[in-house]
Amino acid sequence: MVGGVWPIKDLKDPKVVSIAKFAVKEYNKQTNTTLHFVDVIKGKEHLVGGVIYHLVISAKDSNVAYPVKYETTVFEP
Protein backbone atom coordinates (compact mmCIF):
# COMPACT_ATOMS: atom_id res chain seq x y z
CA MET A 1 0.00 0.00 0.00
CA VAL A 2 1.59 3.28 -1.14
CA GLY A 3 2.01 5.79 1.67
CA GLY A 4 1.94 3.15 4.38
CA VAL A 5 4.50 3.00 7.17
CA TRP A 6 5.38 -0.33 8.80
CA PRO A 7 7.88 -1.41 11.42
CA ILE A 8 10.68 -3.54 10.02
CA LYS A 9 10.10 -7.02 11.40
CA ASP A 10 13.52 -8.54 10.72
CA LEU A 11 16.25 -6.07 11.69
CA LYS A 12 18.89 -8.69 10.80
CA ASP A 13 17.62 -8.96 7.21
CA PRO A 14 20.70 -8.64 4.96
CA LYS A 15 19.00 -5.90 2.91
CA VAL A 16 18.28 -3.80 6.01
CA VAL A 17 21.82 -4.29 7.32
CA SER A 18 23.22 -3.36 3.91
CA ILE A 19 21.18 -0.14 3.86
CA ALA A 20 22.38 0.74 7.36
CA LYS A 21 26.00 0.09 6.40
CA PHE A 22 25.51 2.26 3.30
CA ALA A 23 24.21 5.08 5.53
CA VAL A 24 27.29 4.88 7.78
CA LYS A 25 29.60 4.81 4.77
CA GLU A 26 27.95 7.91 3.27
CA TYR A 27 27.99 9.70 6.62
CA ASN A 28 31.72 8.98 6.91
CA LYS A 29 32.35 10.39 3.41
CA GLN A 30 30.36 13.56 4.08
CA THR A 31 31.78 14.25 7.54
CA ASN A 32 35.29 12.82 7.16
CA THR A 33 34.76 10.51 10.14
CA THR A 34 35.43 6.82 10.73
CA LEU A 35 32.29 5.40 12.30
CA HIS A 36 31.92 1.63 12.17
CA PHE A 37 28.46 0.06 11.88
CA VAL A 38 27.49 -2.15 14.84
CA ASP A 39 23.76 -3.00 14.67
CA VAL A 40 20.27 -1.94 13.57
CA ILE A 41 18.28 -1.15 16.72
CA LYS A 42 14.89 -0.39 15.16
CA GLY A 43 13.39 0.75 11.91
CA LYS A 44 10.36 1.56 9.80
CA GLU A 45 9.64 1.28 6.08
CA HIS A 46 7.64 3.97 4.28
CA LEU A 47 6.36 3.00 0.83
CA VAL A 48 6.32 6.03 -1.54
CA GLY A 49 7.32 5.30 -5.13
CA GLY A 50 10.18 3.37 -3.59
CA VAL A 51 10.95 2.70 0.04
CA ILE A 52 12.13 5.17 2.64
CA TYR A 53 13.92 3.39 5.46
CA HIS A 54 13.88 5.20 8.82
CA LEU A 55 16.52 3.45 10.93
CA VAL A 56 18.01 3.76 14.38
CA ILE A 57 21.45 2.19 14.29
CA SER A 58 24.39 1.88 16.60
CA ALA A 59 27.85 2.77 15.38
CA LYS A 60 31.19 3.12 17.07
CA ASP A 61 33.98 5.59 16.59
CA SER A 62 37.43 4.24 17.33
CA ASN A 63 37.93 7.05 19.89
CA VAL A 64 34.90 6.04 21.96
CA ALA A 65 34.54 2.94 24.14
CA TYR A 66 30.87 2.24 23.46
CA PRO A 67 28.60 2.42 20.39
CA VAL A 68 26.31 5.43 20.02
CA LYS A 69 22.77 5.52 18.58
CA TYR A 70 22.22 7.36 15.31
CA GLU A 71 19.07 7.98 13.31
CA THR A 72 19.18 7.86 9.54
CA THR A 73 16.81 7.93 6.59
CA VAL A 74 17.63 6.23 3.28
CA PHE A 75 15.49 6.31 0.13
CA GLU A 76 15.64 3.32 -2.19
CA PRO A 77 13.89 3.91 -5.54
C-alpha distances in whole Angstrom, upper triangle without the diagonal:
4,6,6,9,10,14,15,17,19,21,23,21,23,20,20,23,24,22,24,27,26,25,29,30,29,30,34,34,33,36,38,38,38,35,34,31,31,28,24,25,21,18,14,11,10,7,9,10,11,11,13,15,17,20,23,26,30,32,36,38,41,43,42,42,39,35,34,30,28,25,23,20,19,17,16,15
4,6,9,11,15,16,18,21,22,24,22,23,20,19,23,23,21,23,26,24,24,27,29,27,28,32,32,31,33,36,36,36,34,33,30,31,28,24,25,21,18,14,11,8,5,5,7,9,9,11,14,16,19,23,25,29,31,35,37,40,42,41,42,38,35,33,29,27,23,21,18,17,14,14,13
4,7,10,13,15,18,20,21,24,22,24,21,19,23,23,20,22,25,24,23,26,28,26,27,30,31,29,31,34,34,35,32,32,29,30,27,23,23,20,16,12,10,6,5,5,9,10,10,10,13,14,17,21,23,27,29,33,35,39,40,39,40,36,33,30,27,24,21,19,16,16,14,14,14
4,7,10,12,15,18,19,22,20,22,19,18,21,22,20,21,24,24,22,26,28,26,27,30,31,30,32,35,34,34,31,31,28,28,25,21,21,17,14,10,8,6,6,8,11,11,10,11,12,13,16,19,22,26,28,32,34,38,39,37,38,35,31,29,25,23,20,19,16,16,15,15,16
4,7,9,12,15,16,19,18,20,18,15,19,20,17,18,22,21,20,23,25,24,24,28,29,28,30,32,31,31,28,28,25,25,22,18,17,14,10,7,6,4,7,9,13,12,10,9,10,10,13,15,18,22,25,28,31,34,36,34,35,31,28,25,22,20,17,16,13,14,13,15,16
4,6,9,12,13,16,15,18,16,14,17,19,17,17,21,21,20,23,25,25,25,28,30,29,30,33,31,31,28,27,23,23,19,16,15,11,9,5,5,7,9,12,15,14,11,11,10,10,12,14,17,21,24,27,30,33,35,33,33,30,26,24,21,20,17,16,14,15,15,15,17
4,6,9,10,13,13,16,15,12,15,17,15,15,19,20,19,21,24,24,23,26,28,28,29,31,29,29,25,24,21,20,16,13,12,8,6,4,6,9,12,15,18,16,12,12,10,9,10,12,14,18,21,24,28,31,32,30,30,26,23,21,18,17,15,15,14,15,16,16,19
4,6,6,10,9,12,11,9,11,14,13,13,16,17,17,19,21,22,22,25,27,27,28,30,28,27,23,22,18,18,14,10,10,7,5,5,6,10,12,16,18,15,12,12,9,9,9,11,13,16,19,23,26,29,31,29,28,25,22,21,17,17,15,14,13,14,15,15,18
4,6,9,9,13,12,10,13,16,15,15,18,20,19,21,24,25,25,27,29,30,31,32,30,29,25,23,20,18,15,12,11,9,8,9,10,13,15,19,21,18,15,15,13,13,12,14,15,18,21,24,27,30,32,30,29,26,23,22,19,19,18,18,17,17,18,18,21
4,5,5,9,10,8,10,13,13,13,16,18,18,19,22,23,24,26,28,29,29,31,29,27,23,21,17,16,12,10,11,9,9,11,12,15,17,20,22,19,16,16,13,14,12,14,14,16,19,22,26,28,30,28,27,24,21,21,19,19,18,17,17,17,18,18,20
4,6,8,9,6,7,11,11,10,13,15,15,16,19,20,20,22,24,25,26,27,25,23,20,17,14,12,9,6,7,7,7,10,11,15,17,20,22,19,16,15,12,12,10,10,10,12,15,18,22,24,27,24,24,21,17,17,15,15,14,14,15,15,17,17,20
4,6,8,7,6,10,11,11,12,15,16,16,18,20,21,22,24,26,27,27,25,23,20,17,13,12,8,7,10,10,11,13,14,18,20,23,24,21,18,17,14,15,12,13,12,13,15,18,22,24,26,24,24,21,18,18,17,17,17,17,17,17,19,18,21
4,5,5,6,9,10,11,12,14,16,17,18,20,21,23,25,26,27,28,26,24,21,18,15,14,11,10,12,12,12,13,13,17,18,21,21,18,15,16,13,15,13,15,14,16,18,21,24,26,29,27,27,24,21,21,19,19,18,17,17,16,17,16,18
4,6,5,6,9,10,10,12,14,15,16,18,20,21,22,24,26,26,24,22,20,17,14,14,12,11,14,14,14,15,15,18,19,22,22,18,16,16,14,16,14,16,14,16,17,20,23,24,28,27,26,24,21,21,20,19,19,17,17,15,17,15,18
4,5,5,6,9,10,10,12,14,15,16,18,20,21,23,24,25,24,22,20,18,14,15,13,11,15,14,13,13,12,15,16,18,18,14,12,13,11,14,13,15,14,17,18,21,23,26,29,28,28,25,22,22,20,18,17,15,14,12,13,11,14
4,5,5,6,9,10,11,13,14,15,17,19,20,21,23,24,22,21,18,16,12,13,10,8,11,10,9,10,10,13,15,17,18,14,11,11,8,10,9,11,11,13,15,18,21,24,26,25,25,22,19,19,16,15,14,12,12,10,12,11,15
4,5,5,6,9,10,11,12,14,15,17,18,20,21,22,20,18,15,13,9,10,8,7,11,11,11,13,13,17,18,21,21,18,15,14,11,12,10,11,10,11,12,15,18,20,23,22,22,20,16,17,15,14,14,13,13,12,14,14,17
4,5,5,6,9,10,10,12,14,15,17,18,20,20,19,17,15,13,10,12,11,10,14,14,13,15,15,17,18,20,20,16,14,14,12,14,12,14,12,14,14,17,19,21,24,23,24,22,18,19,17,16,15,13,13,11,13,12,15
4,5,5,6,9,10,11,12,14,15,16,18,19,18,17,15,14,11,13,11,10,13,13,11,12,12,14,15,17,17,14,11,11,8,10,9,12,11,13,14,17,19,22,24,24,24,22,18,18,16,14,13,10,10,7,9,9,13
4,5,5,6,9,10,11,12,14,15,16,18,16,15,12,11,8,10,8,7,10,11,10,12,13,15,17,19,20,17,14,12,9,10,7,9,7,10,10,13,16,18,21,20,21,18,15,14,12,10,10,8,9,8,11,12,16
4,5,5,6,9,10,11,12,14,15,16,14,12,10,8,6,9,9,9,13,14,14,16,16,19,21,22,23,19,17,15,13,13,11,12,9,10,10,12,14,16,19,19,20,18,14,15,14,12,13,11,12,11,14,14,17
4,5,5,6,9,10,11,12,14,15,14,13,12,11,9,13,13,12,16,16,15,17,16,18,19,20,20,17,15,14,12,13,12,13,12,13,12,15,16,19,21,21,23,21,17,17,16,13,13,11,11,9,11,11,15
4,5,5,6,9,10,11,12,14,13,12,11,11,9,12,12,11,14,14,13,15,15,17,19,19,20,17,15,12,10,11,10,11,10,12,11,14,15,18,20,20,21,19,16,15,13,10,10,7,8,7,10,12,15
4,5,5,6,9,10,10,11,10,9,7,7,6,10,11,11,14,15,15,17,18,20,22,23,24,21,18,16,14,13,11,11,9,10,8,10,11,14,16,16,18,16,13,12,12,9,10,9,11,11,14,15,19
4,5,5,6,9,10,10,9,9,8,8,9,12,14,14,18,19,18,20,20,22,24,24,24,21,19,18,16,16,15,15,13,13,11,13,13,15,17,18,20,19,16,16,15,13,14,12,13,12,15,16,19
4,5,5,6,9,10,10,11,10,12,12,15,16,16,19,20,18,20,20,21,22,22,22,20,18,16,15,15,14,15,14,15,13,15,15,17,19,20,22,21,18,17,16,13,13,11,12,10,13,14,17
4,5,5,6,8,8,9,8,11,11,14,16,16,18,19,18,20,20,21,23,23,24,21,20,17,15,15,14,14,13,13,11,13,12,15,17,17,20,19,16,14,14,11,11,9,11,11,14,16,19
4,6,5,5,5,6,6,9,11,14,16,17,19,21,21,23,23,25,27,27,27,25,23,20,19,18,17,16,14,14,11,12,11,13,15,16,18,18,15,15,15,13,14,13,15,15,18,19,22
4,6,5,7,9,10,12,14,18,19,20,23,24,23,25,25,26,27,27,27,24,23,21,20,20,19,19,17,18,15,16,14,16,18,19,22,22,19,18,19,16,17,15,16,15,18,19,22
4,6,8,11,12,14,16,19,21,21,23,24,23,24,24,25,26,26,26,24,23,20,19,19,18,19,18,18,16,17,15,18,19,20,23,22,20,18,18,15,16,14,15,15,17,19,21
4,5,9,10,13,15,18,20,21,22,24,23,25,26,26,29,28,29,27,25,22,21,20,19,19,17,17,14,15,13,15,16,17,20,20,18,16,17,14,15,14,16,17,20,22,24
4,7,10,13,15,19,21,22,24,26,25,27,28,29,31,31,31,29,27,25,23,23,21,21,19,18,15,14,12,13,14,16,20,20,18,17,18,16,18,17,19,19,22,24,26
4,6,10,12,15,18,19,21,23,24,26,27,29,31,31,32,29,27,24,23,22,20,19,16,15,12,11,8,10,11,13,16,16,14,14,15,14,16,16,18,19,22,24,27
4,6,10,13,16,18,20,22,23,26,27,29,31,32,32,29,27,25,22,22,19,18,15,13,10,8,6,7,9,11,14,14,13,13,15,14,17,16,19,19,23,24,27
4,7,9,12,14,16,19,19,22,24,26,28,29,30,27,25,22,20,19,16,15,11,10,6,5,5,7,10,10,12,12,9,10,11,11,14,14,17,17,21,22,26
4,6,10,12,15,17,19,22,23,26,28,29,30,27,24,22,19,19,16,14,11,9,5,5,6,8,11,11,12,11,9,10,12,12,14,14,17,17,21,22,25
4,6,9,11,14,15,18,20,23,25,27,28,24,21,19,16,16,12,11,8,6,4,7,9,11,14,13,14,12,9,10,10,10,12,12,15,15,19,19,23
4,7,9,13,15,18,20,23,26,28,29,26,23,21,17,17,13,11,7,5,5,7,10,12,15,13,13,10,7,9,10,11,13,14,17,17,21,21,25
4,6,9,11,15,17,20,23,25,27,24,20,19,15,14,10,9,6,5,7,10,13,16,18,16,16,12,9,10,9,10,12,13,15,16,19,20,24
4,6,8,11,13,17,19,22,24,21,17,15,12,11,7,6,4,6,9,13,16,19,21,19,18,15,12,12,9,10,10,11,13,13,16,17,21
4,7,11,14,17,20,23,25,22,19,17,13,11,8,5,5,7,10,14,17,20,22,19,18,15,12,11,8,9,10,12,14,15,18,20,23
4,7,11,14,17,20,22,20,16,14,10,9,6,5,7,10,13,17,20,23,25,22,22,18,15,14,10,11,10,11,12,14,16,18,21
4,7,10,13,16,19,16,12,10,7,5,4,6,9,12,15,19,22,25,27,24,25,21,17,16,12,12,9,9,10,11,13,15,18
4,7,10,13,16,14,10,8,6,5,7,9,12,16,18,22,25,28,30,28,28,25,21,19,16,14,11,11,10,11,12,13,16
4,6,10,12,10,6,6,5,6,9,12,14,18,20,24,27,30,32,30,31,27,24,22,19,17,14,12,10,10,10,10,13
4,6,10,8,6,5,6,8,11,14,17,21,23,27,29,33,34,33,33,30,26,24,21,19,15,13,10,10,9,10,12
4,6,6,5,6,9,11,14,18,20,24,26,30,32,35,37,36,37,33,30,28,24,22,18,16,13,12,10,10,10
4,5,6,7,11,13,16,20,22,26,28,31,33,36,38,37,38,35,31,29,26,23,20,17,13,12,9,10,9
4,7,9,13,15,19,22,24,28,29,33,34,38,40,39,40,37,33,32,28,25,22,19,15,13,10,9,7
4,7,10,13,16,20,21,25,26,29,31,34,37,36,37,34,30,29,26,23,20,17,13,11,7,6,4
4,6,10,12,16,18,21,23,26,29,32,34,33,34,31,27,25,22,20,16,14,10,8,6,5,6
4,6,10,13,15,19,20,24,26,29,31,30,31,28,24,22,19,16,13,10,7,6,4,6,8
4,6,10,12,15,17,21,23,26,28,27,28,25,21,19,16,13,10,8,6,5,6,8,11
4,7,10,13,16,19,22,25,27,25,26,23,19,17,13,11,7,6,5,7,9,11,14
4,6,10,12,16,18,22,23,22,22,19,15,14,10,8,6,5,6,8,11,13,17
4,7,10,13,16,20,21,19,19,16,12,10,7,6,4,6,9,11,15,17,20
4,7,10,13,16,18,16,16,13,9,8,6,5,6,8,11,12,16,18,21
4,7,10,13,15,13,13,9,6,5,4,6,9,11,14,16,19,21,25
4,7,10,12,10,11,9,5,6,7,7,10,12,15,16,20,21,25
4,6,8,7,8,6,4,6,9,10,14,15,18,20,23,25,28
4,5,5,8,8,7,8,11,12,15,17,20,21,25,26,30
4,6,8,9,10,12,15,16,19,20,24,24,28,29,33
4,7,9,10,12,15,16,20,21,25,26,30,32,35
4,6,7,9,13,14,18,20,24,25,29,31,35
4,7,10,13,16,20,22,25,27,31,32,36
4,7,10,13,17,19,23,24,28,30,34
4,7,10,13,15,19,21,24,26,30
4,7,10,13,17,19,23,25,28
4,7,10,14,16,20,22,26
4,7,10,13,17,19,23
4,7,10,14,17,20
4,7,10,13,16
4,7,10,13
4,7,10
4,6
4
